[in-house]
Amino acid sequence: MVGLLLDEADFTRTADRRSFPFDDYEGYLHHLDGLLRSLHAQGAHVVVTLFDPDAYDHYCDSTRRPPASPDTRTCYVAEVAVTGPAVRYTRQPMPLLRSHLAREADRRATRERASDVLTDAGPCADCGRDRAHCAFDRASDTLLRIVEAVGPGGHHIVCSLSTPDGPPLLAAVQIDAKPDGAVRLAEADALVVCTVMAAGEVSAYPGGLVVRTTDPDGTETVRGWSLREGGPRPLTEAEVFSAYCTDPETGEPVPPEHGVRYRAGLRLRSPG
C-alpha cells in the first residue's frame, strides 16, 4: 500500500512537515515511480491510495498521533487503502496512475454524496421497501431504456444533478452497444450514474442526462433528457443545443462543436 499526493498543492502542504524527505514535487513523483516499479518487480500486489492532507490532519487529531511521524503516515495509508479511493498498480506511467486515482476519488465522492441523499428518502409508499432501493431500480431500468432507444454505437453518458449544498453531482459512463443487443460498460461507473439518477428522483432536485453517441462511421450525435420524479423527459433539439452551446459559468453562448449533431431526446418505451 502506497499513498500518493495527487497534486503539487497537496505536496506543498505535506512537505512543510519536518520528517518529509522531498523538496520538490517532480522529485517526489520520480522517487515514487521507482518505488512502485521496484515493488512490482518483486511480485508484490501494490495498491496506490490517495494521501489527502486534510483527511490526514483529521486522522492525527482523532487518533492523537504525531503528524510528523513516518509511522503515523504508514498507519494512515494502511487505513485509507481499505476505506478510501485506491487503484491497483500495474506499471502504469505516473501521469496515467494519477489520472486513474483522481477519477476514482471523484467517483467515490460523488457516490457518497448521492448516497447521503438516498439515506434520507424513507420508505416507498407503494411497496414499503426503502424508497432508495426502488429509486435505484428505476434508475437502472431508465439507463437501459435510454441505451436501447439510442441504438448501437459508442455512448458517453453524463448525468448531472443540482444540489443546494455544494457543486452539482456529476457522473459519467461509457457504454458500447452492439447491433446484436450486447452491451459493454464499466460497472463501477454505471453504479455511480444510477445512484445520482436515483438521488434526483427521491429529492426532486433538477437533473439531466446527456448521451453523446459515436456511430461506426465516426458521426457524433448528442441527445438529452431532463430527470424529474415522473421520469425522464426528452429535451427538444433547441434545448439540447442550448445546453451544449452555453458557457455554464458565464451564460454566454459558445460555438457548436464541428461535426457534432444536436438532436432531441427520444421517447422511451414504458418502464419494465
C-alpha positions in Angstrom: 0.0 0.0 0.0 1.4 3.3 -1.1 0.0 6.8 -0.5 0.1 9.3 -3.4 0.0 13.1 -3.1 -2.2 13.9 -6.1 -1.0 17.4 -7.0 1.5 20.0 -6.1 -0.7 21.8 -3.6 -1.1 18.7 -1.6 2.6 18.1 -1.8 3.4 21.6 -0.6 1.3 21.2 2.5 2.9 17.8 3.3 6.4 19.0 2.6 6.1 21.5 5.4 6.4 18.7 7.9 10.0 18.2 9.1 10.1 14.4 8.5 9.1 14.6 4.9 12.2 14.0 2.8 11.4 15.6 -0.5 11.9 19.2 -1.6 10.0 19.3 -5.0 7.0 17.6 -6.4 8.7 16.2 -9.6 11.5 14.7 -7.5 8.8 13.1 -5.2 7.0 11.6 -8.2 10.2 10.3 -9.7 11.1 8.6 -6.4 7.6 7.2 -6.0 7.6 5.8 -9.6 10.9 4.0 -8.8 9.5 2.6 -5.6 6.4 1.3 -7.3 8.4 -0.3 -10.1 10.6 -2.0 -7.6 7.8 -3.4 -5.6 6.0 -4.6 -8.7 9.3 -6.3 -9.9 9.4 -8.2 -6.6 6.0 -9.7 -7.3 4.2 -7.6 -4.7 0.5 -6.7 -5.1 0.7 -2.9 -4.9 -2.3 -0.7 -4.2 -2.0 3.1 -4.5 -4.3 5.2 -2.5 -4.9 8.9 -2.1 -3.0 10.8 0.5 -5.3 13.7 1.4 -3.6 16.3 3.8 -7.0 17.4 5.2 -8.1 13.9 5.9 -4.6 13.1 7.4 -4.8 16.1 9.8 -8.3 14.8 10.9 -6.8 11.3 11.4 -4.0 12.7 13.5 -6.4 14.7 15.7 -8.8 11.8 16.2 -6.0 9.2 16.9 -3.7 11.7 18.8 -0.8 10.5 16.7 2.1 12.9 15.8 1.6 14.3 12.3 5.3 14.5 11.5 5.9 10.8 12.3 6.6 8.4 9.4 4.9 5.7 11.4 1.7 7.8 11.6 1.7 8.3 7.8 2.2 4.5 7.4 -0.8 3.8 9.6 -2.9 6.4 7.8 -2.2 4.9 4.4 -3.0 1.4 5.6 -6.4 2.6 6.8 -7.2 4.7 3.8 -6.3 1.9 1.4 -9.2 -0.1 2.8 -11.8 2.7 3.2 -10.8 5.3 0.6 -10.1 5.6 -3.1 -7.4 3.3 -4.3 -6.2 1.7 -7.6 -4.0 -1.3 -8.3 -0.6 -0.5 -9.7 0.2 -2.4 -12.9 3.2 -0.4 -14.1 1.1 2.5 -15.4 3.1 5.6 -16.2 2.8 8.1 -13.4 0.5 10.6 -15.2 -1.9 7.8 -16.0 -1.7 6.5 -12.4 -2.5 9.9 -11.1 -5.4 10.3 -13.6 -6.9 6.9 -12.5 -6.6 7.8 -8.9 -8.2 11.2 -9.3 -11.1 9.6 -11.3 -11.6 7.0 -8.6 -11.6 9.7 -5.9 -14.2 11.8 -7.8 -16.3 8.7 -8.4 -16.3 7.7 -4.8 -17.0 11.3 -3.6 -20.0 11.6 -6.0 -21.4 8.2 -4.9 -21.1 9.1 -1.2 -22.9 12.4 -1.7 -25.6 10.8 -3.7 -26.0 8.0 -1.2 -26.4 10.6 1.6 -29.4 11.9 -0.3 -30.8 8.4 -0.7 -30.3 7.6 3.0 -32.9 10.3 3.9 -35.5 9.1 1.4 -37.6 7.0 3.8 -40.0 4.1 2.9 -41.6 3.7 -0.5 -45.3 4.5 -0.5 -46.1 1.7 -3.0 -44.2 -1.3 -1.6 -42.9 -0.4 1.9 -39.3 -1.0 1.0 -36.7 1.7 1.3 -37.5 4.3 -1.3 -33.8 4.4 -2.2 -33.9 0.8 -3.4 -37.0 1.4 -5.6 -35.4 4.6 -7.0 -32.2 2.8 -7.8 -34.1 0.0 -9.6 -36.0 2.6 -11.7 -32.8 4.4 -12.5 -31.1 1.2 -13.7 -34.1 0.5 -15.9 -34.1 4.0 -17.2 -30.4 3.8 -18.2 -31.0 0.6 -20.1 -34.1 2.0 -21.8 -32.0 5.1 -22.9 -29.3 2.8 -24.4 -32.0 0.8 -26.1 -33.5 3.9 -27.6 -30.3 5.4 -29.0 -29.3 2.1 -30.5 -25.9 0.6 -31.4 -22.8 2.7 -31.1 -20.4 4.1 -28.5 -22.4 6.1 -26.0 -20.8 8.5 -23.5 -23.5 9.2 -20.9 -23.3 12.0 -18.4 -25.8 12.5 -15.6 -25.9 15.8 -13.6 -27.9 16.7 -10.5 -28.1 20.2 -8.9 -27.9 20.2 -5.1 -28.5 23.0 -2.6 -25.4 22.2 -0.5 -22.5 22.1 -2.9 -21.5 21.7 -6.6 -23.7 19.6 -8.9 -23.3 15.9 -8.7 -21.7 14.6 -12.0 -21.3 11.0 -13.1 -20.4 9.5 -16.4 -20.2 6.1 -18.0 -19.1 4.8 -21.4 -21.4 2.2 -22.9 -20.7 0.3 -26.1 -23.9 -1.2 -27.6 -23.6 -3.8 -30.3 -26.1 -4.4 -33.1 -26.9 -7.8 -31.6 -28.0 -6.2 -28.4 -24.9 -6.9 -26.4 -23.8 -4.1 -24.1 -20.3 -3.5 -22.6 -19.9 -1.0 -19.8 -17.8 -0.2 -16.7 -20.0 -1.4 -13.9 -18.4 0.9 -11.3 -19.2 4.0 -13.5 -22.7 2.8 -14.2 -23.3 2.3 -10.5 -22.5 5.9 -9.8 -24.6 7.2 -12.7 -27.6 5.2 -11.4 -27.0 6.4 -7.8 -27.1 10.0 -9.0 -30.2 9.4 -11.0 -31.9 7.7 -8.0 -30.9 10.6 -5.8 -32.6 13.0 -8.2 -35.8 11.1 -8.0 -36.1 11.0 -4.2 -35.0 14.6 -3.8 -36.8 16.2 -6.7 -33.6 18.2 -7.4 -33.3 19.3 -11.0 -31.1 17.0 -13.1 -30.4 15.9 -16.6 -28.8 13.2 -18.7 -26.9 13.7 -21.9 -25.9 10.9 -24.3 -23.1 11.6 -26.9 -23.2 8.8 -29.4 -20.4 7.9 -31.8 -21.6 5.9 -34.8 -19.4 3.4 -36.6 -18.7 6.0 -39.3 -17.5 8.5 -36.7 -20.5 10.7 -36.7 -21.3 12.2 -33.3 -24.8 12.9 -32.1 -25.9 14.5 -28.8 -29.3 13.9 -27.2 -30.6 14.8 -23.8 -33.3 14.3 -21.2 -34.4 16.1 -18.1 -34.7 14.0 -15.0 -37.7 14.6 -12.7 -39.7 12.5 -10.3 -42.1 11.5 -13.0 -39.3 10.0 -15.1 -37.1 11.3 -17.9 -38.5 13.9 -20.3 -36.9 14.2 -23.7 -35.3 17.6 -24.4 -36.1 19.4 -27.6 -33.4 19.9 -30.2 -33.2 23.6 -29.2 -32.8 22.7 -25.5 -30.0 20.2 -26.3 -28.2 22.8 -28.5 -28.6 25.4 -25.8 -27.3 23.1 -23.0 -24.2 22.3 -25.0 -23.6 25.7 -26.5 -23.8 27.8 -23.4 -21.0 28.5 -21.0 -22.2 27.2 -17.7 -20.2 29.8 -15.7 -20.9 33.0 -17.7 -24.2 32.0 -19.5 -22.6 33.3 -22.8 -23.1 31.3 -26.0 -20.2 29.3 -27.3 -19.7 27.9 -30.8 -21.1 24.4 -31.5 -18.5 21.7 -32.0 -17.6 20.9 -35.5 -19.1 17.7 -36.8 -21.5 17.2 -33.9 -25.2 16.9 -34.5 -27.6 18.1 -31.7 -30.9 16.2 -31.7 -33.9 15.9 -29.5 -34.1 13.2 -26.8 -36.0 10.2 -27.8 -39.2 8.9 -26.2 -38.5 5.7 -24.2 -40.5 2.5 -24.0 -42.6 2.1 -20.9 -40.7 1.0 -17.8 -40.2 -2.7 -17.3 
